[in-house]
Amino acid sequence: MLSEKSRPVIEATLPLIGERISHITPKFYDRMFTARPELLDGLFSRANQKNGAQQQALAGSIAAFATHLVNNPGTLPEAVLSRIAHKHTSLGIVEEQYAIVYEHLFAAIVDDLGEAVTPEVAEAWSEVYWLMADALVKIEKGLYKQQANDKIWTDWKLVAKEAAGTGSVTFRFVPADDNPVTVAKAGQFVSVRVPLLDGLRQCRQYTLSDAVTSTTERVITTKFDGGGEVSPFMHQHLNVGDIIELSNPYGDLVIDTTGAPIVLATAGIGCTPSASALATLAAAGSDRQVLVLHAEATEEAWALKEQMRESIESLPNAELKLWLEDIEAKAADTVATEGYMSLANLELPADARLYLCGPLPFMRAVRSQAIDAGIPAANIHYEVFGPDLWLAA
């Protein structure tokens, strides 16, 4: 809980910090990586530093956390903290690293705001930072304890590498060591850590894309990202028989396999959590009501088309609605609607849980349509690939 002494200071300075935080965070990262260059080796993404995504995500999370403390005294933004904590644990973030961030972040704040950072302001924003850090550390320690092993990274061997739609590849891994393997949940992700050609290790989170009932296999499907570093390495240099490091499974977008009806709304490579959920439901012989909504530029680009259709066909109460921007190129037996996904004229169960995954504009648009259709905001869940830029807006 934010102290009564700090709350009016935060309330008064939040507009200024909110306005400047996107300028402060690049200075913070420059300072930190200059002082601690080793943090770029297997922890922070160089690609997300270059494109500004990590800076935006950090700025958004700090602003969202402070705003919540001001507007909702006595509570914490649990959803925000949970998403951040799951990403942190998949990378092996530990308690001691929060002091490093604090040192360089507050040096960047002072550098940017100068005399506006009075002792009173510095004390109040320090309180905000440590409230957030302490809450995250508590969640992260709990997440680490839930795993079947105490390792951040374990070795996995690539046993299959298969094309999956235009520009995407499915990778199948089996354990390459004797560490106990945590059973994943549908919708969760693993971090992949690979050694690049320049010797630096880089990480990226990828959602599991097949059934998660086994501890003997991890399956991910990735789209080639020319602006990234991990997917180009995996697509171009990772071969069957190679061994790389995977984290334990994390992610708070866990798709229920029993209970109320679910609506899975995805676009592009965002279909991976949906594909995993469908395969897991099919493996369990579920009779749950499932409405699958998917949008693609072309049918050929649909990365997990065959797997998802096979799962849907085996589920007695599953239905697929497909949207294609280029409908002329579809197969003759494919039923699809031309254009972008729209929830208009769809019958959505009133008690449905909606899961979103895809480009941010897509998720925002579909979420708004779902709320207009009567689905409570609390029943709408989403997953963002990479840094969570939803908060930055």
Secondary structure, 3 states (H helix, E strand, C coil): CCCCCCHHHHHHHHHHHHHHHHHHHHHHHHHHHHHCHHHHCCCCCHHHHHCCHHHHHHHHHHHHHHHHHHHCCCCCCHHHHHHHHHHHHHHCCCCCHHHHHHHHHHHHHHHHHHHHCCHHHHHHHHHHHHHHHHHHHHHHHHHHHCCCCCCCCEEEEEEEEEECCCCEEEEEEEECCCCCCCCCCCCCEEEEEEECCCCCEEEEEEEECCCCCCCCCEEEEEECCCCCCHHHHHHHHCCCCCEEEECCCECCCCCCCCCCCEEEEEEHHHHHHHHHHHHHHHHCCCCCCEEEEEEECCHHHCCCHHHHHHHHHHCCCEEEEEEECCHHHCCCCCCCEECCCCCCCCCCCCCCEEEEECCHHHHHHHHHHHHHCCCCHHHEEEECCCCCCCCCC
